[in-house]
């Protein structure tokens, strides 16, 4: 078999699997849209839920990392792994014990991310003006939008901590759900 034939076979099997389970994708998409709308309607609750969820993830990953580090204590990098696991446990506990302050911290990180992403996207667009001809302006607009979002989040602190994470997660869930619904309906009709 040749590589292109393998890719064709894989695509065909994936299409068949999606067609066979289109109802599951539709149900998941509807659920994500409902959760996304709920998060957008009540962003403070969604922000708090995301913070608590991340707290549990840090705590569980830290405990698992601690156990695995202890189990493999003869391996190189033992102390670094131990420190990493301990930091994850501490971060998890802090987010779970003080979720409101954790939400503020996460909002600051999200604002900084959008700021850095905006600058990087604008620089990328300007750097590739010649190669991307008419498409570079879309990148420039995306970078400017990232800077606008960063400015709204950062200048609105600490108040933006109430809504920013919940709203962004809600938007993400809404679009993810909509794309699953679209995929499910397309697979059903295929």
C-alpha positions as CSV (number, residue, x, y, z in Angstrom):
1,X,0.0,0.0,0.0
2,X,1.1,3.5,-0.7
3,X,0.9,6.4,1.7
4,X,-1.7,8.3,-0.3
5,X,-3.9,5.2,-0.4
6,X,-3.5,4.9,3.4
7,X,-4.6,8.5,3.8
8,X,-7.6,7.9,1.6
9,X,-8.6,4.8,3.5
10,X,-8.3,6.7,6.8
11,X,-10.4,9.5,5.5
12,X,-13.0,7.0,4.3
13,X,-13.1,5.2,7.7
14,X,-13.4,8.5,9.6
15,X,-16.3,9.6,7.4
16,X,-18.0,6.3,7.9
17,X,-17.5,6.6,11.7
18,X,-18.9,10.2,11.8
19,X,-21.9,9.1,9.6
20,X,-22.6,6.2,11.9
21,X,-22.5,8.2,15.1
22,X,-23.9,11.5,13.8
23,X,-26.6,11.6,16.5
24,X,-23.9,11.5,19.3
25,X,-22.2,14.5,17.7
26,X,-25.5,16.3,17.4
27,X,-26.4,15.7,21.1
28,X,-22.9,16.8,22.2
29,X,-23.1,19.9,20.0
30,X,-26.5,20.8,21.4
31,X,-25.2,20.3,25.0
32,X,-22.2,22.5,24.3
33,X,-24.4,25.2,22.8
34,X,-26.6,25.2,25.8
35,X,-23.6,25.3,28.2
36,X,-22.1,28.1,26.1
37,X,-25.2,30.2,26.2
38,X,-25.5,29.6,30.0
39,X,-21.9,30.7,30.5
40,X,-22.6,33.8,28.4
41,X,-25.8,34.6,30.3
42,X,-24.2,34.2,33.7
43,X,-20.4,34.8,33.2
44,X,-19.5,35.2,36.9
45,X,-20.8,31.8,37.7
46,X,-19.0,30.3,34.7
47,X,-15.8,32.1,35.6
48,X,-16.0,30.7,39.1
49,X,-16.8,27.2,37.8
50,X,-13.7,27.3,35.4
51,X,-11.5,28.4,38.3
52,X,-12.8,25.6,40.6
53,X,-12.4,23.1,37.7
54,X,-8.8,24.2,37.1
55,X,-8.2,24.0,40.8
56,X,-9.2,20.3,40.9
57,X,-7.2,19.6,37.7
58,X,-4.0,21.1,39.3
59,X,-4.7,19.2,42.5
60,X,-5.3,15.9,40.9
61,X,-2.4,16.3,38.5
62,X,-0.1,17.3,41.3
63,X,-1.1,14.3,43.5
64,X,-0.6,12.0,40.5
65,X,2.7,13.6,39.7
66,X,3.8,13.3,43.3
67,X,3.0,9.6,43.3
68,X,4.7,9.0,40.0
69,X,7.7,11.0,41.1
70,X,8.1,9.0,44.3
71,X,7.6,5.8,42.3
72,X,10.4,6.8,39.9
73,X,12.7,8.5,42.5
74,X,15.8,6.9,41.0
75,X,15.3,8.7,37.7
76,X,17.2,11.8,36.8
77,X,15.3,15.1,37.5
78,X,13.7,13.7,40.6
79,X,13.8,17.0,42.5
80,X,12.5,19.0,39.6
81,X,9.6,16.6,39.2
82,X,8.9,16.8,42.9
83,X,8.9,20.6,42.9
84,X,6.6,20.6,39.8
85,X,4.2,18.2,41.5
86,X,4.2,20.3,44.8
87,X,3.6,23.5,42.8
88,X,0.6,21.9,41.1
89,X,-0.8,20.8,44.4
90,X,-0.3,24.3,45.9
91,X,-1.9,26.0,42.9
92,X,-4.8,23.6,43.1
93,X,-5.4,24.2,46.8
94,X,-5.1,28.0,46.4
95,X,-7.7,28.0,43.5
96,X,-10.0,25.8,45.5
97,X,-9.7,27.6,48.8
98,X,-9.8,31.1,47.2
99,X,-11.6,30.8,43.9
100,X,-12.6,34.5,43.6
101,X,-8.9,35.6,43.9
102,X,-8.0,32.7,41.6
103,X,-10.4,34.0,39.0
104,X,-8.8,37.4,39.2
105,X,-5.3,35.9,38.6
106,X,-6.6,33.8,35.7
107,X,-8.2,36.9,34.2
108,X,-4.8,38.7,34.4
109,X,-3.2,35.8,32.6
110,X,-5.9,35.8,29.9
111,X,-5.5,39.5,29.4
112,X,-1.7,39.2,29.1
113,X,-2.2,36.3,26.7
114,X,-4.4,38.4,24.4
115,X,-1.9,41.3,24.6
116,X,1.0,39.1,23.6
117,X,-1.0,37.2,20.9
118,X,-2.2,40.5,19.4
119,X,1.3,41.9,19.2
120,X,2.6,38.7,17.7
121,X,-0.2,38.4,15.2
122,X,0.3,42.1,14.1
123,X,4.0,41.5,13.7
124,X,3.4,38.3,11.7
125,X,0.9,40.1,9.4
126,X,3.4,43.0,8.8
127,X,6.2,40.6,8.2
128,X,4.3,38.6,5.6
129,X,2.6,41.5,3.7
130,X,4.3,40.5,0.4
131,X,3.8,36.8,0.7
132,X,0.2,36.9,1.8
133,X,-0.8,39.8,-0.5
134,X,-4.5,40.5,0.1
135,X,-4.8,38.1,3.1
136,X,-2.4,39.8,5.4
137,X,-5.0,42.4,6.4
138,X,-7.1,39.7,8.0
139,X,-4.2,38.8,10.2
140,X,-3.7,42.5,11.0
141,X,-7.4,42.8,12.0
142,X,-7.2,39.7,14.1
143,X,-4.2,41.1,16.0
144,X,-5.9,44.4,16.5
145,X,-9.0,42.6,17.9
146,X,-6.8,40.7,20.3
147,X,-5.4,44.0,21.5
148,X,-8.9,45.4,21.9
149,X,-9.9,42.4,24.0
150,X,-6.7,42.6,26.1
151,X,-7.4,46.3,26.7
152,X,-11.0,45.7,27.7
153,X,-9.9,42.9,30.1
154,X,-6.9,44.7,31.6
155,X,-8.4,48.2,32.0
156,X,-11.5,46.6,33.5
157,X,-9.7,44.8,36.3
158,X,-10.7,43.8,38.9
159,X,-14.3,44.0,37.6
160,X,-13.6,42.2,34.4
161,X,-12.6,39.1,36.5
162,X,-16.3,38.6,37.1
163,X,-17.2,38.1,33.4
164,X,-14.1,37.7,31.2
165,X,-13.3,34.0,31.7
166,X,-16.9,32.9,31.8
167,X,-17.8,34.9,28.7
168,X,-14.8,33.6,26.7
169,X,-15.4,30.0,27.7
170,X,-19.1,30.5,26.8
171,X,-18.2,31.8,23.4
172,X,-15.8,28.9,22.9
173,X,-18.4,26.3,23.9
174,X,-21.1,28.0,21.7
175,X,-18.9,27.9,18.6
176,X,-17.6,24.4,19.4
177,X,-21.1,23.1,19.8
178,X,-22.3,24.8,16.6
179,X,-19.5,23.2,14.6
180,X,-20.4,19.8,16.0
181,X,-24.0,20.3,15.1
182,X,-23.0,21.4,11.6
183,X,-20.7,18.4,11.3
184,X,-23.5,16.0,12.5
185,X,-26.1,17.3,10.2
186,X,-23.7,17.2,7.2
187,X,-22.8,13.6,8.1
188,X,-26.5,12.6,8.4
189,X,-27.2,14.0,4.9
190,X,-24.0,12.4,3.4
